[in-house]
């Protein structure tokens, strides 16, 4: 099986495996929007 990291994270989360929260983006504009969704108060980005 050949899957991407984001797909593996979705599968793991469905089965209760802890995975880091994140958002996949493909442009600088999407990055700005994704930053607003991620809680950066307790970690390194």
Secondary structure as UniProt FT lines:
FT   HELIX           5..14
FT   TURN            15..16
FT   HELIX           28..37
FT   TURN            41..42
//
